[in-house]
Amino acid sequence: MKAFCWLTVSAVALMTAGAARAQTTDTAADPAPAAQADAPADHSNEIVVTAERRSTSLQRTGVAATVLTGDDLVRKSVNGVEQLQFATPSLTVNTTGQGNAFNIRGIGKTEQTSAIGVGVVTYRDGVATLPGYFQSEPYYDIASVEVLRGPQGTFAGGNATGGAVFITEVNPSTDMVKGYALAQYGNYNDIKLQGAVNLPVSDTLAFRFAGNMERRDTFYNVSGPWTGNPGNRRDYSGRASMLWQPSANFRVLLKGDYNNIEYGGLPAGPATATGDPLNVANNTYLNGRDEFGRIVLNMAYTTDGGVTLRSISGYQRGTTQIDYDSDGTANAPSLAAPQTAFHDKISEEIWSQEFNIVSPDGGPFTWVLGGYWQSDKIIIPKGGYFSDVTPNLFPVLIDVAIEGTNPKTALAAFGQVGYELTKGLQLTVGARWSRTTSRNDAVSTTPQYPPLQLAQHDFTADKKLNGKVALNWTVDASNFLYAFVATGSKAGGLNGPNLVGAPPRAFAAEDVTDYEIGWKGTFMGGRLRTQLGGYYNEYKGFQVNIVDPTTPSISSIYNVPGKTKLYGVEFSAQGNFDAFSFDLSGSVSNSELGNFHAADARLGAAPAVCNPATGPTTARCLDLTGNEQAYAPKFTLSAGAQYAIALGGDATLTPRVDYAHIGAVWGTLFQNVARGDRIGARDIVNAQLTLATGPWSIAAYSTNLTDEHYVAAINGNRRLAGAPRQYGLRVSRTF
């Protein structure tokens, strides 16, 4: 029976972890005007960050960040969140099959459950996106992607204890008709069509339309009596934008996005399997689909004195569903080796509203004031969730069906002031007060005999005050130093009652204090930029998600007593020397879990006593003190270089190579090699050869050039593979 005891059911936790502030992100960033993606690159332009509600130079902002332009994304073959980890230090992505979870510096999410905050929040055009389960949105017609590392408690709210990602889509413009078209074909019958068109109607009104379609056959070699479309991709995305700017002082920007992503349920093998992770055996129906949309209304008015008043309104709705083989085998079911299948269908709806008042950039005193409100509701309809084990002598412990709702709210006020103490030396102080609520109205049912039904009606509310104090010193035109102390938090809540009738187990809030120092250098007239920083984070009440040994179908949240520590160094550089350009980034880090004992559900039922703080340490009550955080590589490195060879006229031939190394990580806190918890290091090489002449561009590309077959993530009892080598030809034209 051990084969199914490690079954982590995210949707059970989603509902029965009840009363936690589930993935409520109480903020939005401003989508500042950005250069059009179809405009030519200019190495003299400053790299800009917008996370602090105004556009500032990366080299003069006291934050650890990586910024990629739309051109950078194309050059580096970054088409979505999974490729982003190979272009950003300290970032890993846990591909679970249903949703993708960011982890920055080992903080984020290791299991798909809304019972615990995401840790790293993603924004699109200033609105926190549908979290966790809806991260498969492709990157197309993008102006920039900003990855901020470390707690972002002042501007990004309570669920950004690890960092935040800000994505700005290309805005309409009133200057001319322009855009681009792209067609791509590669192995695995990969067909991609993409494009955008900008249509000015007048000097004050413009529209922009963009779309992306991709169809690709599966990477997997699937055996067994499965049905469905295991691993096939069928992606359809569209976007419509409107800009109305009746005067230089007033701007209205309206955007709508729609995505329909089919991914075939992502087949997987057992975590303990050896051999090629792309060879899997399944014996159940495999299917996966995310359908979601977003509307963002951004209105800004700037007074003659330079004060900006801004309103950002957002509405999002999405449905995610998946069917997969939980044990990852095609064996005939038996009492010794039961077979498990999983299905869920979850809907989520978010309304959000933010107001900002932003001072002018000039002068010794600057300030930002803001307010935020969000309503987030998760719905599991009747028949929307169930797990099934065959044969099952103990359905009361294993088989579960759930339906219900999980509404949450967030209310926040925040602000930051900056004052130039002396020429070049600035003190900034920021704070954020927030109140969050979470309610869980759900019914858990064991559908087989003997039937058992448990209703849960829990509510929790939490208030937090976080802040940041920083010193920024512009030493001279080439050197910028910064140091700060910042705090962040995740709300506490209640786990759901287990199916043996125990009352809900409460878990407390998680708090983090972040100490950082950094240096940024700008040399050779801006052609060479460097960033170097160090950080030390202390977490109190660190929240971890562990399968409940008393009810293996349910995950529970626990607090780690004592202090959990994360610390490290990050570095990056970018050089642009006309025909030759390069970029380099890396991180060295360490993590230490605080004093913590827990029972590994894969080893059988929980012992009678396994106190998180005191144990005792036994074969089933394990001492995890000092263990590394899951998905926290000790070393990451990425580097890329290209050289544009002039062919005469306006034609150029540009070879480019990118390399990324992500060190080995643990997939769980238990760090049991025999149970498949160790995920090996990966070394990914991408290459492109681009011929450009006038508006035309033809590129031969390859990702994972060496065809490394590697395990990308561990999810419960399953291991999921990363993408193998892909190659093909891409043709594009700007107009």
N, C-alpha and C positions, 0 to 999 in steps of 0.2 A: 504493500500500500504506500510505501515511501515515494513511489514515482509521482503521485499526485499531491503529496502533502505540501509541496512548495508552490502550489498554484496560487499566484497573486492575482486577484480579481480586482482590476482597477475600478470597475463600475460599482462593485459592492462598496468599496471604500468611498467612492464618489457620493453615494447616498448615505451609507450607514456610519460614515465617520462623522456624520451629523454636526451641526453647530460649529464646525470650524469655519473660519473665514476663508472660503474656498476660492482661491485664485481671483479674489477681488483686488483689482489694481486701481488705486484711487488717484490717477493722474492722466495727463496728456501733455505731450510736448508740442511746440509750435512748428508747423511745417514752414520754415523760412523759405523765401524765394530762392530757387537754386538754378544753376546753369542747366540748359536743356541737354538731355542725353545725346541728341543728335548734333550738338555743336562740337567743333573740333576741340581736342584737348589742349590746354595751355599750362605748361609747367610752372609759370610765374604766378598762377592763381594761388591764393591762400587756401589751405585746408580749413574748412569751417565746421564747427559743431553748434548744434541748436538746442541741446538738451536743457540748458538753463534759461530757456524761454527768450533768448536773444541770440543773434548770430555772432559768434566770436571765433577768433583764430585758434585753431588747435594748439599752435605753438605759444599762445599767450593765455591758455586756460588751464587752471590747476586741476586736471582730471586725467586719469589713465584711460586712453581711448584709442581706437583704431577707426579710421574713416576711409571708406572705399567709395569712389565715384561710380557712376554708371559705366564709364569706360573701363575702370578697374575690374568691375564684375565680369565684363566680357573677356578681358585679357586673361583673367585668372580662372575662367570657366566656373564661376560661382553662379549657379542657376537657382539656388534655394538654400535653405538653412543647413542642410547636410554638408554642402560644399563650403559653407562659411567657416567651419571649424578648421579648414586647411589654409586659411588666410588670416587668422587672428590668433594671437598668443593667449594662452590660458583658457581657451574656449573648447569645449567638447559638446557633442550632441548625442543624446541617448535616443536612438531610433527604436521605438517600441512596437511599431506596426500600426498603432492607433495614436497618432500625434508624435511630435518630436519635442524633446525637452532640452533647453539650453542648460549648460553648466559652465559657469565662469569661476575660475579659481576653486573648483570643487563644490561650489554652491549653486543650487538650482533644483533639479528634480531628477530622481532616479526611478520613480514609478509614476505611471499616469493615474493620478488620483486627485480629485478636487478637494480632498480633505486637508491638504497642506498647500501653502502658497508656492507659487512657481519659482521664486528665488531670482529669476531673470525675466524681465518683462519686455515684450516686443510692442513697438508702436508703429502704426502706419499713419502718416500725415497727421500726427499729433494725437491720435486716439489709441489707447491701449487695446490691442487686438484681442479677439476671442482667444483665451489662453490655453496653452498645453495641447489640447486635442486638435487645434486648428492652426498648425504651424507649417502645413505643406504648401502654402501659397507660393507660386513661382515668382522669381525676381524678373520682371520685365518692365521696360520703360521706367527705369529707376534713376533718380537723380543722385542719391547718396544713401549709404548705409553706415550708421555710426554705432560702434560697439563700445559701451562704457563699462569699465571693469571696477568692481568694488561696490559697496552699498551706496544706493542713490536715494536715501531716505527723505531728503528735502524736496526734490522735484519729482521723484518717481514713486514715492509712497511706500507702503508697508511691505509689498511683495517684491521689492528690488534689493534684497539683502546681498545678492551676488552681483548684480549689475543690471543693465538695460540695453536694449537694441532699438535704435530709432531709424526707421526707413522712411525716406521722403520720395514719393513718386514725382515724376516730371509734371510740372504745372503747365496749364495753357498759357499762351502769350499772344499779344495783340500785334506783333510785328509783321508776321508773314505766314503764308501757308508752308508748312514744312513737316517732316516726319521721317520715317524709315520703314523698310520692309525687309524681312529676313526669312530665308528658307534653309532648312538643315536636314540632312539625311545621314544616318550612321548605322553601325551594326546593331543587332537586335531589332532590326526594322524600325529604328528610331526616326520618326518624322516630326519635325517641328516647323510651325509657321507662326510668325510673330510680326507685329508691326504697330505703328502709331501714326496718327495724322493730327496736325494742329491747324485749326480753322478759325482765323480771325473773322469776325462779323463786322466789327467797326473798331474805332480807336479805343473803345471802352469794353468791348465784349468779345470773348473768344471761347472756343470749345476745343477739347482734345479727346480723341478716341484711341484706345489701345486694346490689343487682344493677343492672346497666346494660346496655341493649340499644340499638344504633343501626344503622340501615340508611340508606345514602345512595348515590345514583347518582354517576357520575363527573363530575369537573369538566372533563375533557379532551375535546377534539374530535379523535378518532383516525381517521386514514385509513390505507389500505393493507390488505393481506390478513392482518391479525392475527386471532388467536382468543384466547379467554379472557375475563376481566372487567377491562379496563384501568381501574384507578382506582376501581372500586366499593368501598364500605366495607360490611362485615358484621361488626359487633363484638358479642361476647357476653362479659360479665364477671360474676362472682359472688364473694361473700365471706361467710364465716361466722366469727363471733368468740364466744369464751366468756370470761367473767370469773368467777373464783372467789376470793373474799376472805373466808376464814373468820375472820380477825381484823384489827384495825387495823394489825398489823405485817406480815402476809403476804399477798401477792397473786400469783395465777397468771392470765396473760393468754395465750390461745391464739387464733391467727388463721390462716385459710386463704384464699388467693385463687386464682382460676382465670380465665384470659383466653384467648379465641379471637378473633383479629383477622385479618380478611381485607381486603386492600387492593388487590388486582388488579395487583400488580407495579409500580405507578406508572410509566406510560408517560412517555417523555422524548424530547426532540429532541437533535440534536448541539449540543455546547457552542458551536460557531461559528455557529449559526443566529441569524437576526434575526427580528423580528416577534413575534407573540403566543406566549409560551411554552406556552400552553394548547392550541395547535394543533400536533399532532405526527403523525408518520407512522411506523407500525411494520409489520413483516412477519414476526413470529414470535409464538409463544405467550406471553401475558402473564398472570402469576399471582403472588400473594404472600400468605403466611399465616404468622402467629406464633401458636403455642399454647404457653402456659406457665403454671406454677402455683408457689405458694410457701406454706410452712407456717412460722409463727414462734411459738415458745414463749418467753414472757418471765416469769420468776419473780423476785420481789423480796421480801426480808425486811429489815425495819428494826428494829434493836435498840432497847431502851428508851433507850439513850444517843444515838440518832439516826444511827447508822452503817447504811448500806444495803448489803446484799449482793445482787448481781443476776446472773442467768444469762440469756443470750439465745441460743437455739438456732434455727438456720434450715436448711431444706431447700428447694431450688429445682430445678426441671427444666423445660426448654423446648426446643421445636423450631422453627426458622425455615426457611422455604423461599421461593425466589423464582425466577421466570423472567422475563427481560426482553431487549429488543432493545438490544444494546450500542452499535450505531452510530446508533440513533435515526432510521433512514430506512426507506422502503419501496421503495428502488431495486432493480432487478434486479441480482443479484450479478454482478460482473465482476472481472477481474484488476486493473483500475484502481480499483475501488471494491468490495472484498469486504464481505460482510454478516456480522455477528457476532451470536451468541446466547449467552446465559449462563444456567446453572442451578446452583443449589446447595441442599442440604438439610443443615442442621447441627443437632446436638443438644448441649445443655450441661446439666451437672448439678453443683450446688454444695451442699456440706455446710459449715456454719460453726458456731462456738461461741465465745462471748465471756463472760468473767467480769469483774465490776466490784466494787470495794469503794469506797464513796463516803462521805466524812466528812459530818457535819452542816454546814448552811450557816452557822450562827452562829459567833461567835468570830473571833479574829484569824488563826487558822491553819486552812486548808481543804486537802483533798487528795483525789486520785482515783488508784486503782491498777487496772490491768486486764491481762488476758491474752487472746490471740486465736489461733484456729486455723481454717484453711479448706482445703478440698479442692475443686478445680475441675477438671472434665474435659470437654473438647470432643471430640465424635465426628462424623466424616464417614463415613457408611456407603458401601459399594460402590455406585457410581452416584449418590452424593450430590452430586458436584461435577463439572461439565465446562464448558468453553467450546468453541465451535465457530465456525470461520470458513469461509465458502463464497464462491467457490472458494478453496482453500488450497494453494499450491505448496510451502509450508514448514511443514507440520504440526508438525515437531520444535520450531519456535520459537513457534508460536501455539497450537495445540490442546493442551489439557491436561486430564487426568482425575486426580482425587486421592481417596484414601481413607486413613483412619488416625485416630489419637487424639492428643490434646494435653493430658495431665494436668498440673496445677500444684498446688502447696501453698503455704501461708503460715503462719508462726508468728511471733507478736509479743508483746512485753511493753511496756506504756506506763504513764505516770503524770504527774501534774501537781500541784504544790503551790503554794499561795498564802499570802502572809503580809502582814498589814497593818503596814507600817513605822511609819506614824503615822496618825492619824485621817484616813481618806479616801484614803490613798496605799497601794496594794497592789502587791507584787512577785509575779509568777507565773513559775514555771519548769517546763517540761514536756519530756519526752523519750520517744522510741519506738525500741526496738530490734526489728528484724524480720529474718527469714530466709525467703527465697522460693526455690522450685525450679520448674523447668519442664522437661518432657520432651516430645519430639516423635517419634512413631513413625508415619511416613507413607510412602506410595508415590505418586510422581508418574509418570503414564504418558501418552505421546503415543499415542492410540488408532489413528491412521492410519499407513499405511506411509510411511517405515520405522518400526517400533515402537521405542520407547525407554522404559525403565523405570528410575527412580532411587528407591532407598529411603533414608530418612533416619532415623537413630536418634541423636538429640542430647539432651544433658542439660546444664543449667546451674543453678548455685545462687548466690545473692547475699545478702550481709548488709549492713544499713544501720543507721545511728544518726542520727536526726533529732530536732530539738528546737525549743523556743521560749522566749524570755525576753521578758517584757512588764512594763511599768509602767502601772497603771490609777489614775487620780486623779479621785476624786469631789470636784470643786471646791466645789460646793454643790448644793442641790436641783435646780438648773436646768442644770448644766454638768458634763460628764464628758469627760475627756481620756484618750487611750491612745497608747502607742507600743510597738512590739515588733519583734524580729528573729526570723524563723522559717526553717527549712530544710525541704526536701522532696526526693524523689528518685523516679526510675523505674529499675527494674533493667535491666541490659544483657542480651545474649544472642547468639544466632547466627541469621543469615539462612539460608534454605535453599539447597542447591546449585542453581545454575541448570542449565538443560537442555542446556548445552553442556559439562557435566562439570566446571566450576570448583568448588573447595572452598567450603564455607560461609564467608560473610564475617561476621566478628564485629562487634558494635556494643557500645559501652560504656554504662555507666549514665549517666543524666541527673541532674544535681543543680541545685537552685535555692536561692537565698537571697533572702528577702523582707523588705524594710524597709517598715514602715507607721506612719503617724501618723493620728490622727483625733480629732474632736470631735463629741459628741452633746449636743443641747440639748433640754430639756423645759420648756415654758412654758404659761402660762394654765391651770394646774391639770391638766396632762396633755393638754389639747386640741390642742396644737401640739407636734410632735416633729420634730427635724431631725437629720440625720447628714451629716458631711462628712469625707472621708478621702483621703489620698494614699498611693501605693505606688510602690516601685521594686524590680523583680525582676531578678536576674542568673542566667542559666542557663549552666552549663558542660556540654559534651557534649550539647547540645540534640538530641533525637531527632526526625528527620523521616522521613516515609514517601514514597518516590519510586519510580515505575515503573522497573524495571531495564532500561536500554536494550539490554543484551545478550540479555534474555529478556523481551519486552514483556508477557507474560502474568503476570509475577511482580513484586510490589512488594518493595522492600528497604528496610531501616532504615539510615540513616546518622546519624553524629554530626556536629554542626556544630562545627568547631574554634573556639576563642576563646569570647568571651562574647556570648550573645544577651540583649538587654535589652528589658524591658517596663516602662513607667511611665505614671502617669496620676493623675487626680483623679476621685472619685465623690461624688455628692451626692444627698440625698433628703430629703423632708419629707412629713409627714402631718398634716392638720388635720381636727378633728371639732368642729363648732360647731352642735350640735343638728341643725337641719334641713339645714344645709349641711356638706358634707365634701369634701375634696380630697386628692390625693396627687401628688407630683412626684418624679421621679428622673432622673438623667442621669450621663454619664461622658464624659471627655475623655482619650484615651489615645494612646500611640505605641509602636511596637515596631521593633526593629532586629535583624535576623539577624546572627549573628557571621560571621567570615571563612569563606566556603563557596563551593565550586564544584561544579556538578553538571551532568550531561548530561540534556537534555530528550528523552525517548523519542519524542516526537512529531516531532522533527526528524531521525529516522533513527537508525542504529546508533551506539553510543557511540564516541568517538574512542579511539585506542590509549592515550592518557594523559589522565586527567581526575582529578587528585588533589584530594580535597575541600578541602585546605588551600592548595595552591599552583597549582592549575590545570594547564596554562596556559589563559588565557581565549581561546577560539576561538568560531567560529560555533556549534559543538555542545557545547563545554565552557564553560558560562556562569558568570559571576561573579555570585553572588546576595548578596554581602556587603551588609548594610544594608537588604535588602528587608524589607517589612512581613510580619508573621506572617499566615498565611491565617486568614480568618474573624475578623479583629480590627478592627472598625470604629473609626475615630478619634473618632466622636461618636455617642452614643445619648441619646435623650430620651424619656421617657414621662410623661404627665400625665392625670389623670382628675378629674372633678368631678361631684357630684350634689346635688340639692336636693329634699327631701321636702315636698310641698305637702299640707297638711292639708285634707281634704275634709269633715270632720265625723265624729263618732264615732271609730272606730279606723281609718278609711279614709285612705290616703295615696296620692298620685300622685307618683312619683319619676322624673324624667328624669335620665339619666346619659350622659356622653360621655367616651370615653377616646381618647387620641392617642398614637401611638408612632412614633418615627423611629429607624431603624437606618441608619447611614452606609454608604457603598459599601465593599466589601471585596474582597480577592483570593481566588479559589478555590484557587489553587496558589501555591507559592513562586516559580514561574517568571515570573509576572506578565506574561504575553504576551496583550495585548489582542486580537491577531489570532486567537489560539487560543481565545478565549472565556473567559479567566481572570478578567475583571473582572465582579463582581456589583454591579449598581447599588444605590443607596440605595432605601429603601422607606419610605413614610409610610402608616401604617395607622390608620384611624379606626373605632372601635366605638361603637355607641349602643344604649341600652335605654330603654324607657318602661315602668315597672312600677306596676301598680295593686294595692295590698295592702289587705286588710280581714280582720281576724281571722286565721284560719289559712290563708286563701286568698291566692294571689298569681298575677297574670296579667301576663306581660311580652311586649311586642313588642321584638324584638332585631334587630340587624344587625351583622355583623362585616365588616371591610373595606368600610365604607359607600360609599367612593368607587369601589369595584370596580377597584382597582389590580391589573393583571396584571404580575407580577414574577417574576424568577428567584430561587428560594430557595436553591439549592445547585448546585455543580458536582461531579459524581462521575465521575471518569475522563473519558470522552469525551461524557458526557451532561450536559444541564442540566435541572434539575427545577423545576417551577413552584410558587409558593406558592398558597394557597387564594384564590379570587376572592371576590366579595361573597356572603355568605350572610345570609338573613333569614328570620324566621318568628315563630311564637307559642309561648310556653311557659307552661304552667299547672302550678302546684304547690300542695300542701297539706301542712301540718304537723299532726301529731296527738300 
